Amino acid sequence: MQLAYARQADRIWILNVGDLKPLEIPITHFMDLAYDTPKWGYSTVPEWLSHWATREFGPQYAENISSIVDRYGMYAARRKYELLDPTVYSVNNYNEADAVLAQWSTLANDAQAIYDKLDSATQIPFFEMVLHPILAGQIVTEIYVGAAKNIHYVEQKRNSANTVAQSVLSLFNQDHALTQRYHDLLNGKWNHMLDQTHLGYDYWQQPMRNALPPLAWVQELETSLAGNIGVGIEASNATVSGDDNYHSLSSDTLTLPPMDRYGPKTRWIDIFARGPAECSWTIASSKPYITVSPSTGTSGGNGTDTRVFLSVDWASVNNSTTVNLNVNSSCGSAWGNYGPPTIQLPIVNTAIPSNFSGFVESDRHLSIEAEHTSLSTSVSGVSYLTLPGLGRTLSGVTLSPVLAPSQSIETGPVLEYDVYTFTGSARVNVTLFITAALNQMGSTRPLKYAVGFDGDLGEVQTVQFVANTTGADGAVLPAGWAGAVSDGVWGVSSGNSESLSLSLLFIVIVSQVSGMCRS
């Protein structure tokens, strides 16, 4: 709407909304923007939500409701529900899937707490507009993450693969019950409103019936050839003891990602049952500065999978090394035909100057939110504006005003980020996640960004991330558009992200950019 208003398209709009009832909030927001566009700038979504919540539910919980709806918008926009599948969130890397589930759980609890405080009459519209979308989004996300864990656990031959499969079936039924709860409100006033299927998409059109992704079971009445205890690690599909596709033949050793002072505070090891026998286990570190929590447990029988967290007392670390973590059990059937496993943890003892403030490389990566700049400049009234809630985690940035002319690399506004790396002059990649925008300035001024380091304009690289369209009047969409829309960003599966060969890797989530980012 801001773009339309800037172009003086302020008389007639055509809005594709699908069903009106389930989309009351965004439609109301759109109409308010249409009525008085200048009043609602790019950063006013939280303010608008607070006004809306005050009008609908009173001032007492308005700020809480505004936060709840705002967070829901971010979580739901990460990927459209019909495009979710078990591969979207990783169950093994960066704790991504569990972190996403924790966010949904907190959001659902916050919404439920408000619902419980409302009178019975007010609970109905709150359920329809706020609580139901959140609970429904949580369930759908849990179903696909659960299916991903089931696939992963079956590969690792865990007993818990079966438990996870049953939990996905239970969530499938909860999804139906939640829909029925909505339909039963007000004596069925809105019956059939949510009849559209939403699970089991295999192409763009709705499936004819809700269906779960494939699930699998292991035979938990029999013991694995590798024994009753299995061990897996963060960022790997491999398990020990025993053989699989993911580590050397008959190897009893797995290696975790490295730890340093500036990266994750913990790494993890999973210990789990792969047979019916109950077996106790212990983990011991070869270095006293590694804390193992818990260091003992039981798998099988009444035991459960155990996630063991490793942390480092960096004050006691003097050099880079590899720490061995030995897993042992007194159970004769613990390791089957193999020996007890060893997990290796590389320790990288890096340090930065005490007066440095900024982003520090860890495990050959830096990850930076776009708004966390060290410097953001303004030139002739053109600058970068933060867009709260845009993106997958915090916010985005955009060049403002929206119709500003193309900016010069030498003299235009910049976003600067102070970074410290240990890779020296190595040539590595820069990746930017950019919202799925088209060339709204036309084919003669396609959207571009420029990236450089340390003020070296000779090293600056410029990337046109939206391809030129072809065909009469640009009727054909640019290459990669379908992937960009699915992901919500250019550069993941759209194929339009260039791998920039520069001296640093960092990830920035940004909006439409035609200026420059530099370190």
N, C-alpha and C positions, 0 to 999 in steps of 0.2 A: 504494500500500500504506500509506503514512503517513496518507493521508486516511481509508482504510478503518479503520485501527487507531484513529485519533482518534475515529471514530464507533462504536467498539467492535464493528465487523464483523470479528471475529477468530477465527471458527470455520470457515467454509467459503468458499472462493473458486472461481470458475469462470474459467479462463484459456483464451482462444482463441490457440493457438500455431501453427496450421498444421502444418508438419512438425517433429518433435522434433529430428532430427539436425542440421539446419543452424542451429538456434537454441539450442544447448546453453548458451552463456554467459548470455543474458538469462533463460532458464528457471531456471538455477541461481541467478542473482541473485534472481529472484522468490521462489524457494523459501526462500532464506536470509532474505529480508525477512519472509516469512510465519512462519518459525520463531522469529525474534527481532527483531521490528520495532524496538523501542527502541534496539537496538545499532547499527542502520544508519540514521543521520539523513540529512537532505537533502543534506548536503555530503560524504557518505562514499563516493561511487561510486569515486573514485580509490583510496581505501583498500581497498575491497572487491576491486577489480580486482587490486591488488597481492597480496592474500592468495590470490586465485584463481590468479594466474600463478605464485606460489611453490609452491602445491600441485601444479599441473599440470606445471611446467617447471623447478622448482627456484629457489633464491633469486638465482642469479647474474644472471639477466636479468629478474627480476620487475618492477623499476621501469620498465625500457624497454618491456616487453610491456604493462604497465599503461597507459603513455602511448600506445602504439600503438593499443590497443583503445579507449581513451577518445576519441582523435582520430577513429578510424573511426566511432564512434557519432555524433559531431557531424556529420561530413561526410555520412554516409548519411541522417541525419535532416533535412538541409536540404530535401530533397524525395524522396518515395518513388521508387524506381527505375522503377516502372511509370508514374509520372507525369512522368518526364523527357521533354523534347522539345527541339528546337533553339532554342526561345525562352527557356529558363529562365535561362541565364547569358549576359550580354551580351558579345559579342566586340568591342565598340566603346567601351563606357563604363566608366570607372574600372578598366580592365584586369581586369574581374571574371572572365571566363572563363579567362584565362591565369593569374590568381592562384589560382583553384580547381584548375586542372590542376597547378600547381606544388605545391600542398598535397598532392594525391593522389600525385604523383611522389615527394615527400619521404617520405610515409607508406609507400609501397610499397618504397622503398629501405631504410627503417628496418626494415621487417618482413623483407625479404629478407636483410638483414645478420644478423638473429637466426637465421633459418632456416639460413643457411650455417654457423653455429657449432654447431648442434645435431647430435647423433648421428643416424644414419639412422632408428632406431626412433622417436625423439622428433620427427623432422621430419614424420612422417605426421600425428599429431594437431595439430601446430602449423599445418601446411598446411590441414587441414580446418577448424579453428576460427578461425585468425587470418589466414594469408597468402592463402588462396583468396578469402575475402570482400573483402579489400582489393584484390587484383588484379582481381577481377570488377567491383567498384565503380569502379575506375579505368578499366577498359576501357569500361564503359557510359557513363561521363561523357565520356571522350574521343570516343566515337562521336557523341554528341549535340552536343558542342562542335565537333567536326570538321564535322558536317553544317551547323551554324550558320555556320562560317567559309566553307564551300563556297558556301552561299547568298549570303553577303556578298560573296565574291570574284567570283562570277559577275555580281552586280549591278555590280561595279566593273570587270568585264572583265579580270581578272587571269589571266595564264597559270597561276598557282599554284592557281587553282580546281581544275584537273585533278589536280594533285599531291595536294591535300587530299582530293579524292574517292577517289583510289586508296588513300590512307592509311586512310580510313574502311572501305573494303572489306577491307583487311588486318586492321584491328581486329575486323571482323565474324568473320573466320576465327580470329583469336586467341581471341575469346570462345568459339567452339566448342571449340578445342583445350584451353582451360582447363577447360571442363566435362568433356571426355573425360579429362583428367589426373586429375580428382577421381574419376571413375567407375572408372578403372583401378587405383586404389590398393588394396592388400591383395587382389590377384587378383579385383578386382571386387566386393568385399564390399558397397560402397555404390553399385553400378551402378544407374542410373536415378534416384538420389536428386535429381539436379538437372535432370531432364527438363523441368520446367515452363518454358514459354516466358517470355521476359522482355523482348523487344525488339519494338516495333511495336504497343503497346497503342493502341486507338482508342476503347475504352470500358472500363468497370470490369473486365470479364471478360478472362481471359488470351487472347491471340491464338492462333490455331490453328497458327501457324508463326512463328518468329522472322523479322523483316523490318526492313530499314534504312529510315530516313526518306529522302525523295526527295533525290537528288543530281543535279548538272548539270555539264556541261562547256562550255568555250569552244573555239572553233576556233583553236588556237594556231599553225596553219600560215599564218594570214593576219594582217596587221597591222591594229590598230584604226584607225578613221578619225581618232582623236585621237593617233596616233603610237605609238611603241614603248615610251614611258615613261609610266606613270601615277603620280599623287601623291594620296594620301588622308591624312586627318588623324584624330586622336582625336576621339571623340564626334560623328562625322558619317558618313553614308553617301556623301557627295559625293566626287567626284574631279575633278581637273584634269590635263591640259587636256581640252577637249571638253564636251559637254552631257550632263546627266542630270536626273533628277527632283528633285535635292536642292540645286541652286544655280541662280543666275540664268542665263538663256540666254547661252551662249557666254562666260560669265565665266571669267577665268583666275585668279581669286582665291578662296581659302578662308580662313576665320577660325577659329583654334583657341579653345578655352575660355581664359579669362584665367588669369594666374599672379599670385600674391602671396606674401608671406613665410610665410604660415601654411597654405597649401594643399599640393598635390602638389609634390614637388621637381623633377619633370620633366613635360614634355608630349612627345608623339611625333607624328612624321610617317612614313607608310609610302611608300616608293618601290618600284615594282614594274614588271615587264615586261608589256606588252600587245601583243607581237608577237614575231617570230622573230629580229629583229636585235639584236645586242649593242651597247648604247649606254652610254657613261660619263656621269656626272652630277656636279654640284657643288651645294652649298647654301652661301650666304653671308648673314650677318646684317647688317642695317643699323646695329646697335648692338654695340659691342665687348664689352659685358657679357653677351651671350648666347653660351653655349657650344653648339656644334652637333657631335654625335658619333654616327656619323661624318659628316664634311662632304663626302666623295667616295665614289663607288662605281660599280658597273656593274650594269645590268639586262639581261635577255635573254641568249641564248647560254648560257654557263656561269655567268652571274650569277644571283643569287637576290633575292627580296624583301628589302628592307633597312628596318629600323625605325630611324629617326633620332631621338635623344633631345635635347631642348632643356632647358638649365638656366640659372639666372640667378645672377650674382654680385651679390647684393643690396647689398653694401657700395658698389657703384659706381652704384646707381640713385638718382636724385635726384627723379624725378617720375613720375607716371603717363603712359604713352604707348602707342603701338602700334608694334611692331617688325615690319619687313618682312623676310621670308626669301625670297630669290630663288633659284629652282631653274633651273639652266642645263645645257645639254649641247651638245657640239660635233657630235653626231650629227645629220645632216640630216633623219633620219626620226623624231627624238625626239618632236616635238609634232604631227605630221601637218599638218592644215589650220589649226592654232591656234598661238598664241604661247606662249612659256615662262611657266610659272605663278609666282604669288607667294603665299606663305602668310603670313598676318598673325597676330601673337601679341600680344594686349593685356597690358600690364604695369600692375598696380594697386599703387601704392606706398603701402600702409597701414602703420600702426604702432600699437602699444599701449603703455600705461605700463609702465615697467621693473619695477614692483612687482606687476604683475598675474600671478596664477597661476590657470589654468583653461583653458577651451575658447574658441577664437577663431574667429570667422566667417571663412570663405574662400569666395569665389564664391557668396555669399548662402546658405551652408549651414553647419551644424554637425552633427557626427555623434558621439554619445556612447554608450559602453557603459554599461549600467545600473549596474554595480558601481563605476564610476569616479566616485563621489560626492565632493563637497566636504564634505558633512555628511549623516549618516544618524542620525536621532533614534529614541529608544525612549521610549514612554509607557505606564506601568502594565504593563510586561512585554510589550508589543506592539512589534515592530520589523520591519525588513526583513532578510531572510536571503539571502545570495548562494548561487546554485545553480551550481556549477562545471560547465561543459560544456553547459549548457542554452542553446539559441539557435543562431545560425548562425556566430558568430565567437568568443565568449569565454564568456559566462555569462548567467544571468538573475537576477532578484531576485523574492522573494515575501514577502508579509506572513506573519508568524509570531507566535503559533501559528495553525495552519491554520483552526481554528474560532473565531478571535477575533471579537468583535462588530464591526459596522461602525464605522469610525472617523470622528470629526468633523474637518471641514476646519480648524476653528479650533484644535483641541487635539490632533489625532491625530499619529502619527509621520510624518515626511516624509523624502524624499530630496532633497537640495539639490545643484545643479550651478552652479558659478561660470562665467559666460559673458561674453564681450566681443563686442559686435556693432558693425557700421558702418552698419547700416540705420536707426539712430535709432528714431523712433517708427512706422516703417512696420509695417503689419499683415500678417504672413505666417503660415505654417502650422507647426503642431507635429504630428509624426507619431510614434506609439508603435507598436512591434511587440510584440504580446502573444500568449503561447502559446495554442494552441487549446484553451481550457478552456470548460466549461459552467457554468451557474449552480448550483454544487454546494451553495450555501446555500438553494436553493429560489427560487421566483418572487417571494417577498416580500422577498428580499435579493439582488437580482441584482448581479453583479460590475460595479463602476464604478471609474473613476479620476478624479482632479482634478488640474488643472495651473494654476499661477499664476506670476507673476513679481514679483520685488522686494518680496515680502511684501505685495502689494496684494490683500487678500482680496476686494475688490470686483471684481477682474478675473479671479478664479478661475473656470474652466469645468469642469463635471463631465460626464463622458461614460459612458453605459452601453453598453459595447461588445459585450455579449452580449444579443441581443434576448430578450424574454419568449417562451416557448413557448405554443402554443395547442393545444386539444384536451384530451380527457379525461386527467387525471393528467399533463399535460405530455408526451403521447405523441408530439407532433410536435416535431421538432428546430427550434431557432431559425433564423431567416433567415440565410443566409450560412454555415451550418455546413459544407457540402460544400467551399466554397472555403477556409475556415479549415483544415480537415483536410488538403486538398491542399497548401496552402502551409506548413503547420505553424505559422501565426500568424494571428490576426485582423488584418484591415486591409489586406491586399494585394489579393486578388480577392474577398474575402468580402463587400465592400460595407458593412461595419459600422464602418469607420474614419471618424470625423468629422474634417472639416478645421477645426481650431480657429483662430479669428482672434485671434492674439495678437502680441506684439512680437518674436518670435524663432522660428527654425526649428531644431529639433534632433530627432534620431532616437535613441530609446532602446529597447533590447531588454529586455523585462521578462517576468515570469511573472504569476501571478494577483495583481492589485493592487486593493485597495479603499481605499487611502490616497491620498497626495498627492505629486506631484513638483513642485518649484518651482526656479526659477533663482536 
